Amino acid sequence: MPRAQVLGVEALHTKDVRHTHHLLVKHLATIRDMPVFKHCRIVLIFESNLAFESQHLLHAVDNAGIKNWVSLSEGQQGSLGWLTTNERKQQMCLLLREAMTVGKIALARQFFSNELGAAAAKQRIKDELSSYCVVTEAPKTTFGKVRQTYTGKLYGKQDDLCIAMQLSLIGCQKFFQDSKYRNFRAPDYLTPNGL
């Protein structure tokens, strides 16, 4: 298994969604400015939520004239984005933990963050990964079930970058193994499940 590389991350807290869209476009433009990624296909793995944010982000990418991209459609009933159920959060958490444990993920030499700066972004990743945990809640009734929540948002902390890394790993796994994305992969990429 090749090593996954985190090329860059962004974090922005704003009430104006247009700032988020602008930062996404700027992030993708920064990647495309790197010669090795100038013509690569961008695989977008947005979290699917009730506010349809993934669709708004895709419109921003399209309106900016960015070409050669594909978005995963793993939302409810095949909608765009990645539906993050509790079961999927568990899978994502375990996948990232395993990749970190065996050294299959690292920050790229070209690592960047337009919004935070590289040093602050690295520190934020470290902080978020350090505080990410599984919270187990006792049943509320006699016949209730134990509830497990995967989060890093305890005590006012954030987990956006941690979730983004988890989504990236599980999304890339899906992209390279699921036959429905075969036409978007490079023709020389062979996978046991993707052919």
N, C-alpha and C positions, 0 to 999 in steps of 0.2 A: 504494500500500500504506500503510495507516495505521501510526502508530507504536505499537509495543508498549510498555506501561508496567509496570514492576515496582512493584507496590503494597506488597509487604512480603515479608520473608524471616524464617525462624527457623532457629536452629542450637542443638542440644542434644545433649550427650554424656551418656548415662545407660545404666545396665544394666537399669533398670526400664522396660519398654516402656510401662507405664501413663503415665509422665511424657510420653512422646512423644505418646500419644493425647490427653492433656490439653492439651498445647501446640497440637496441630492444631486441636482444638475451640476453644480460646481465640483462635487466629489467625483462624479462620473467623468467630467471633463479632465480632471487632474489625472485620473487613471489613463484616459485616452491620450494624454500628452506624453506618457511614457512610451518610448519606441516599441518595446516588446508587447505592449497592450494596445497599440494604435488600431489594429484591425481585428482584435479578438471579439468574440461574441460575449456580450454581457448577459449573465443569467441573474434576473431579478427575483429575489425571494422575499416578498413582503408579507408581513403578518396580516392575515385576513381578520377583520373585525367588523363590528356592527355599523361603524361609521363609514364604511366603504373607503377607508383611507388608502388602501392598496390601489383602487381604481383612480383616485385623485393623483397619487404619485405617478402612476403609469401615464396619465394624461400630461403631467408636467414633463416627463421624460420625452414623450412624443412631441409635445409643443416646442420643446427646446431643440428639436431636430436631431436628437441622438439616434443613430442608426445601429443596426446589427445587435439587437437585444431580444431576449425572450423572457417571459415571466412565467413562473410555475403557476399552474392552476390546480391547487390542492385545497381550495376553500370548500365551503358547503356546496354540494351538488356540482363540483367541478369548477366553481367560480375562481377568479384570479386571486392569488395570494395563498397563504399557508395557514390553515385553521389550526390554532394552538389549543387543542383540548388538553385535559390533564394527562391523558395517556401519552400524547405526543410530547408534552413537556417533560415527562419522565424519560422518554426515548432520547430527546434532545440533550437532556442533562447527562444521561449515561454515555451518550456518544462523545460529548465534549470531554467528560471526565476521562474516558478511555483514551482519547486522542492525546490529552495532556499527560496521562500516566505513562504512555509508551513513546512519547516524544514525536507524535505524528502531527503536531501543529506548532507553528512558530510565527513570530512577527517577521515580515519580509524585510530585507535590507532597505527597500524603498519605502518603508512604513511611513505614513503621513496622516495628518488630521488638519484639515483647513480651519476648522473652528477652534479646536483645543490646542493645537500644536502637538508635535510628536511626543515630547516628554510628558506633558500633562495627560495625553491620551493613554500612554503606556501605564501611567500611575492609576488612571481611572479604571482601566481594564483589570489591573492587579487588585484594586480595592473591590470592584464588583465581583470578581471571581472569588475573592476571599470571604465575602459576606453572603454569597449565594448558598441557599440551604433548602432542606426539605423540612417543612413545618408540619408536624403531626398533631391533629386535633382530636380529642376524645369525642365519642358520639354524644349527641345532644339528648338522645332518648335511649331507653333501655335496649331497643332493637335497632338503633341507628348504626351506621358504619363509621369506622375510623376514617378521617379525611386527611389526605396528604396534599400539601400545596408546595409547589416549586417556585421559590421566589428569592429575590435579593432586596426586596423593598421593605425590610424591617427597619424600624427606628428612623424612618425618613430617608433611607438610602435609595439609590437607583439601581436597576439591573438591565437597562436598555442595551448596553454594549455586550453584556453576557448573553442576553437573549439573541442579539444579532449574530454572535459567533455560533451559538447553538443552531439557529436557523440556517446559517450558511453551511454548516457541516451536514445537517440532515437534508437540506435542500440540494446540495451538490450530490450527495449519495443518491437521492431520488432522480435527479437529472441524468446522471450517468448510468443508472440501472433500469429505469422505467422505459419500456419500449415506446410509450407515447411521446417521448422527447427525442426519439432517435433521429428524426429529420433535422433537429437543431444542433446535433453534435457533429464534430468534425468526422469526416468519413473514415479516418484511420483509427478512430477510437473504438476499441472492441471491449465489450464487457460480457460476462457469462449470462447475465439476465437481460441485457439490453438488445440482444440480436433476435 
